[in-house]
């Protein structure tokens, strides 16, 4: 017998949090420190109209949840399932990782890069865990980022930056987990320094409400125009009051690889300076402003 939607949602949330808490992959190899703190987990209706809007907002190649699930199982989107849901999670980096990057002004800390590298490997393991768990229960399930059809496109529309066929940040926004910042990151109740993940499944879960007034509600710059801390933190000048220049950001990261190899023996495109030593690093800063008001 199938569990009621609310009970199933609680079960999935508990399973994700338990995996983050107990998996040895959520540990730094040398120190055994946690990479991520307890995750935030929320859900979206797989047929929420917002997902279709992403084809205009992001790109026409961005998949809807129904398309992503159908492609994974070689089915027509209309034949996948009557109802489907998106499971989205946000895993905040630990204080140790964030603190290591606060001191940096030009390149990320070695610990930040390692946390990001090992953290994304763990994120993939969590994606695989959720898929295995739910398929084992009889549900069609897919983690789009792990599929062969997932890609990041750096070639098309160079005037507006690169994009992917499944944006984890936008999926998290659809699930009500946060809103976007001036620097293009997702500001959640646990801040902007995190990694996102998701899966799509052929089951009905109660959709988490999107309570934000607009897509920038959690960003202090848009709330009162007095922040802009991320502008000062960006070593590339890729963030201005007009927003985030993705191409300038990526060009800067690529240009720093020789320095990262020489200093850390790491050749990763990484930065994250705009995610640390800013008011939104580990919280939603607008809440504090609203309380004062």
Rosetta blueprint (number, residue, H / E / L):
1 X L
2 X L
3 X L
4 X L
5 X H
6 X H
7 X H
8 X H
9 X H
10 X H
11 X H
12 X H
13 X H
14 X H
15 X H
16 X H
17 X H
18 X H
19 X H
20 X H
21 X H
22 X H
23 X L
24 X H
25 X H
26 X H
27 X E
28 X L
29 X L
30 X L
31 X L
32 X L
33 X L
34 X E
35 X L
36 X E
37 X L
38 X L
39 X L
40 X E
41 X E
42 X E
43 X E
44 X E
45 X E
46 X L
47 X L
48 X L
49 X H
50 X H
51 X H
52 X H
53 X H
54 X H
55 X H
56 X H
57 X H
58 X L
59 X L
60 X L
61 X L
62 X L
63 X L
64 X L
65 X H
66 X H
67 X H
68 X H
69 X H
70 X H
71 X H
72 X H
73 X L
74 X L
75 X L
76 X L
77 X H
78 X H
79 X H
80 X L
81 X L
82 X L
83 X L
84 X L
85 X E
86 X E
87 X E
88 X E
89 X E
90 X E
91 X E
92 X E
93 X E
94 X L
95 X H
96 X H
97 X H
98 X H
99 X H
100 X H
101 X H
102 X H
103 X L
104 X L
105 X L
106 X L
107 X L
108 X L
109 X L
110 X H
111 X H
112 X H
113 X H
114 X H
115 X H
116 X H
117 X H
118 X H
119 X H
120 X H
121 X H
122 X H
123 X H
124 X H
125 X H
126 X H
127 X H
128 X H
129 X H
130 X H
131 X H
132 X H
133 X H
134 X H
135 X H
136 X L
137 X L
138 X L
139 X L
140 X L
141 X E
142 X E
143 X L
144 X H
145 X H
146 X H
147 X L
148 X L
149 X L
150 X L
151 X L
152 X E
153 X E
154 X L
155 X L
156 X L
157 X L
158 X L
159 X L
160 X L
161 X L
162 X L
163 X E
164 X E
165 X L
166 X L
167 X L
168 X H
169 X H
170 X H
171 X H
172 X H
173 X H
174 X H
175 X L
176 X L
177 X L
178 X E
179 X E
180 X E
181 X L
182 X L
183 X L
184 X L
185 X L
186 X E
187 X E
188 X E
189 X L
190 X L
191 X E
192 X L
193 X L
194 X E
195 X E
196 X E
197 X E
198 X E
199 X E
200 X E
201 X E
202 X L
203 X L
204 X L
205 X L
206 X L
207 X L
208 X L
209 X L
210 X L
211 X L
212 X L
213 X L
214 X L
215 X L
216 X L
217 X L
218 X L
219 X L
220 X H
221 X H
222 X H
223 X H
224 X H
225 X L
226 X L
227 X L
228 X L
229 X H
230 X H
231 X H
232 X H
233 X H
234 X L
235 X L
236 X L
237 X L
238 X L
239 X E
240 X E
241 X L
242 X L
243 X E
244 X E
245 X L
246 X H
247 X H
248 X H
249 X H
250 X H
251 X H
252 X H
253 X H
254 X H
255 X H
256 X L
257 X H
258 X H
259 X H
260 X H
261 X H
262 X H
263 X H
264 X H
265 X L
266 X L
267 X L
268 X L
269 X L
270 X L
271 X L
272 X L
273 X H
274 X H
275 X H
276 X L
277 X L
278 X L
279 X L
280 X L
281 X L
282 X L
283 X L
284 X L
285 X H
286 X H
287 X H
288 X H
289 X H
290 X H
291 X H
292 X H
293 X L
